[in-house]
Amino acid sequence: MTTKLTNAQIAWRAAQDIEDGAYVNLGIGFPEMVAKFQPPGKQAIFHTENGILNFGRSPPEGEEDWDLINAGKKAVTLNPGASFFHHADSFAMVRGGHLDVAILGAYEVAETGDLANWSTGPKGVPAVGGAMDLVHGAKRVAVITDHVTKDGRPKLVKSCGLPLTGVGCVTRVYTSLAVIDIVAQRFVVREKLAAISLDELQGLTGAGLVVEGTIADLSVPEL
């Protein structure tokens, strides 16, 4: 399958659904890209586990302050009204249900909403980290991911084979081919690329796809 969205386009699409003024945590790596694509007239308040609320864009190269970084160790700037706090207070915000949205990457997402976004082994992530708190503390959990692995295996599956980050926590998945909601333990297709048929999409998905009403075209800008 050669026709698919780039990571930037997936991040752009996910950013369109963030409400103005929402408190948002972005997972380390690919999900951090979502912050670049705030829709006009909307501004999320971004939270990072290491203790910043309302950080801004990345600074220009050469102007970084390396005492001012996010949880992924990337340099950030501050928006007016930003605040700093202890790591423990940061996790109290997460666990206390004060985040509206968490957007994370994934190795696997099950039709039940289970998420696996870490793994063990020689190339695995050494620990689950704060993701396990985020997926059960945030009011809404979304995933951005390629639809399949690099070797073509489905990332949307009936049940996860990797260690779980959280159970029944994901409600929407933005992939390189489609936007899919998880409703009543089923993958419900909301949008898909016009260039791919539903049968082709099903062939790249490891669990059944459900259609409720009209499937919209997944339309994104060139980025």
N, C-alpha and C positions, 0 to 999 in steps of 0.2 A: 504494500500500500504506500504509494508515493505522495498522495495528496493528504496533507495534515497541517495543523496549525503549528507555528513555532512556539517556543516557550514564552516569548514576549506576547504573542497573541493570546495564548491561554491566560496569562496573567492579566492582560487587558480585559478580557471577558469577565474574569472573576471580579475585577475592580468595579465593574459597572453595577454590581449588585450590592455594594457596600453603601449603607445609608449615610447621609450627611450627619456628622457628629458621632458616629459609632465608635466605640472603643474596640480596637482591633489588634490582635497579635498575629504576626506573620512568622511562619516557621523558618528555620535557618536554611539558607540556600535558595533554591528556585522560588519559593513563596515570597521572599523578600522583594522580588521584582514587582509585585502587585502595587507597592507603594508608589511606583513611578507613574501609574495610570489612573490617578484620581479623576473622575469625571468633572467637567466644568460645573462650578457652583456647588460642589460637594467637597468636604474635607473630613476624612477620618482622623481620629486621634489614636496614633499608633503607640502601642505598649511593647516594651521589650523586657524579658525576664530579669536581665541584669540590673534593672532599676531606672528606666527612663519612661516617662509618659509625655507624648506629644513631640516626638523627635521628627525631624524634617528630612529633606533630600540628602543624598550623599554630597559631600563637598567636592569642588573641583580637584582634579589630581594635583598634588603638590601642596594643597591647602588643608590637608587632614589634621585634625587634632586627635592623636591616638590615645588620649585620655577620655575621648568621647566616642564610644563605640556601642554597637548593638550586641545582642547575644551571639551573633555569628561573627563577631570580632571585626565587623566592617565599620568604617568611619561614618558618622552621621552628623547632621546639624540639628539645631534646636529651633522649634517654632515658638512664637510668643506664648508665654504661659506654661512652657514645659517645666517639668519637675523631676527631681532625683529622689530616690528612696532606697532603702536597704533591700537586699535580695529577698529576705524573709517577708518584708512588706509586699514586695512584688508578687510573691506566690500567694500571699493572703488575698490580694486582689483577684488572682486567677481562681483560687479555690472558693472564694466568697461569692462567685457568680457575677463579678463586676465587668467582665468583658462581654461585648455583644457578639463578636465574631472571632474565630480562630481559623486561619487558612494554612493548611499543612500540605506537605508532599506525601507520597505514599509508595510503598512497594506493592501492596495489595489492598483492595477494598472489597468487602463481601456485601452481598445483596441484603444482608441483615444490618448493614451499617457498621460492622466491625472494621477496624483499621489496623493495618500492620505497616509501620513506617520506620522500623529499625530491624536489624538482623544481627545474628551472631556469626562467628566464623572468621577466617583470616582477613576478609575484606569487609567485615561487618562493622556497624557503629558500636562503640564500646558499651553504650548504655542507652536506655530509652529517654533519659533526660526529662525536661519539663513537659514534653508532649503529653505524657499520661495525665498530668494535671490539666493541661489546656483542653483536652478533648472532653473532659467531664466538668470543667469549670465554665467554659464559654457557653453562651446561650445558643450559638449556632456554630457548627463545625463544617467547613467545606474543605475539599481536597482539590488540588491542581496536579495533574499528572499526564504523561503520555498515556495513550490508551493501551499500549502493549509495551512489553519489555524490549530491550535491544535485540533479543533473539526471537521476538515475535510472539511471546507467550502473553495471554491476557492478564491484565492487572486488575480487572474487575471480575470477581470470581464468586462462586457459590459460598465458599468458606475459605478463610485465610489459612495458609500453610506455614506462615512465619509467625514469630512471637507477636502477640497482640499488644498494640498501644492502648486501645480502648474497645469496649464492647457496645455495639448499637449506638455509636456516637455521631457518625457522618450522616448528613442529610442531603448534601449536593456534591457532585463530582464534576469538575470542569476538565475535560480531556482534550487531546489533540484532534478528536473527531466529533465530540458531542458534549452536550450538557445533560446530565442525568441526575434525577432526584431519586432518593431512596424513600419509598413510601410503603408502609406495611410490609417491610422485608422484601421489597421487589425493586428492581431497577426500572424506573419510568423515564423514558426518553422525552426530553422537552425540546431540545434543539439538536440538529446534526448538520454536518457539512452537506451542501447540496450535491457535491460530487460523489457521495457515497450512498448506496442504497441501504435500506434498513436491513436487508438480508446480509449485505457485506458487513455492516456494523455488528450484527448478531454473530457472524463468523469470527469476529475478533474479540468477542466478549465471552467470558467463562461462565456466565449464568444467563438465564432468560431475560429478554428485554420486553417491557410492557409499554403499550401505547395507550395514552388516555387523551383523546381529542386530537388536535392537529399538532404535528411536529413542525416547529418553526425552523427556518434556515439559520444555521450558526454563521453569522456574518460578523467579521472583524476587519479592522483597517490593516493596510500593509504597514508593518513596523520593522 
